[in-house]
Amino acid sequence: MTDHLQSMRHLQVMTITSQSQFFMVKASPVRIQMRTPQSSSATDVNLPSVAHPVATIVSNTSGTLPDNNDPSQLQFYAPSIHDIIKHAKQFSHCDIASVNSFPLCPDFNNKAIEYMNEAIAERRSRGLPIPDGWWPQYMSDITRLLWEDIRNWRSSLKKKARSYVCKRYKWDPENCCTVNADIAKRLLDRGFFLKHGDHTNNLAHPALSGLIIDFFYTGPNSMGNIFPEVFEKEVPRATVTLATTAIKLALDEMAAEGKEVTFKQDVYTDVYVNIIGLMTKCDTVPVHRAKTKALRVQWAKIGRNGNSSGTTTGFNVDLD
């Protein structure tokens, strides 16, 4: 990675705006090196303002395919460009998981330029050719691809959260929707679904730890494997907050008697900010700050070892 691109990844503070609420979230450690993973088989996006230099490309081969005339579709681009866009998606997933899980679209547009520049530089550092005629010519279309991918990625997280909600909480043996809805509402009351055992064991429920380890640490394409410098020592606070938000959404579906609830940014940003506030509240008491820190370190350790066993909010935490 070039010195210029490394400087772009220095720690930064991103602001989450939720109506009249403002909450500052510090970025996780700089991504020093991305491990090359194994291959795995809305909203309109305006052209982003170029707040950062855009990588220039000189090549004799084309980065687009003649059989597709829609640059907003991945199939428009050559296979080598698919690889670059895939890596840019992974950079965006890392930031969504560890820095700011609900960026505003204009902010994301500018970040997308960084992700693409970083992915291009990563490919160049491996000595691989970079075709011509696609970047920055189709910048706005590729930005749209990255933005829509974030929604798909959150949907995957929601799907995984559903499975842990079903497995890790006790539901009606007869699977009665009405009874299960009442159980879900009790779990949501004051954030009871986050506690485990002792009433002061906040953010300790196995559903939360299981989801975090499974989704963020399991498999060659997981965030923990691709970005060890961000996820290896401890689970980032933003990751815990995003996973908690996903579990809350899955419980919202149970409370609605199984009706699907969309992971809408305008709704669940408020939930996300509220959960950040709860974590901050825990930090005000040394014993609880130590507990939650120890949990995040423990979950990262379990994740490294490959063991995954393990709306209105109204949340609260018990400090004594």
Summary of the structure (lengths in Angstrom):
residues: 320
radius of gyration: 20.6
end to end distance: 48.4
largest distance: 67.3
contacts: 993
relative contact order: 0.13
helix: 54%
strand: 6%
